[in-house]
Amino acid sequence: MTATDQDITENKKQDAQEFEGLQTPFKRFLSDFCESKLAVLGFLVIVGIALLAIFAPLLTPTDPYDLTSVTILDSRLAPGEKMMSGTVAYLGTDGAGRDMVSAMIYGLRISLGVGIGSGIIAMLIGISFGLLSAYAGGRVDALFMRIVDIQLSFPAILVALVLLVTLGKGVDKTLIALVVVQWAYYARTIRGTALVERRREYIESAVCLGLSKNRIMFRHLLPNCIAPMIVVGTMQVAHAISLEATLSFLGLGMPQTEPSLGRLISNGFEYILSGKYWISVFPGLALLVTIVSINLVGDRLRDVLNPRLQK
């Protein structure tokens, strides 16, 4: 074998070792996460729910938003009865004559969309405020943290109620309300983590090299603060979904034309005493399973990403 061939072989071995080194943390993370069967089950449930929401038009037997296919003659049918169109309502129908299976799948789409969308926007805003506060320090940090303290001093449900009373109903209004009540949690979390990382040697080296503040914050500081943000983000998505359901149940979130799970529960609440339990119970179970699954995944991520919580 020539020297050139030997060099090529050694380079390939070195590349393979480097690739294995990159894979090792990810494999360790998967291994630690999969040790909890409940977390794996929760993750699979979340994936299944997300697929149902994404492919709702293809999977639902009827379109609950199509006024030509919804008739009051199908109102409050019991589970297993046939609708006027001949479709079997396996979980019954609601007061408007909508098939509960279809309405719940579309409701999952709205609930997940609002929860995940508000979580992403709130995270971006909170990360920007938290990083700038931790890196700048001094008066900037004091000002930002007083704003966060004022925000967190009010109950989230109260702030959301006031905003929705002012803005009105709708997906966009609910999204704005949930972003306003969530961003401070992200800002507080990343600020605390960034204050610790701010004193590390690699940040001081970056400052000595004359790198820009934006590059130091978002390229060097942020990647080392992302682990707790993943946990907080997971928990806040579940919190946003439950908060949206509460607001919709109170009649302030989603309108009747775009029913989320909370709105579906509210629609059937008046019929529970008359024995029409399925209108509220089935959407309530779907909401419970969704929130519990997300919390199971979030709890496991917290344990895996924080070595001090490992047994």
RATAZI-V104215 format. One line per field, one symbol per residue. burial: # if it has 16 or more other ideal C-beta (glycine too) atoms within 10 Angstrom, else .. A space follows every 10 residues. Layout:
BEGIN
burial: ???
END
This chain:
BEGIN
burial: .......... .......... .......... .##..#..#. .##.##..#. .##..#...# .###....## ...#.##... ..#...#.#. ####.##### ########## #########. ###.###### #####..... #..##..#.. #....#...# #.##....#. #.######## ########## #.###.##.. ..#..#.... .....##..# ##..#..##. ########## #########. .####..### ########.. #....##### ####.##..# #.######## #####..... .
END
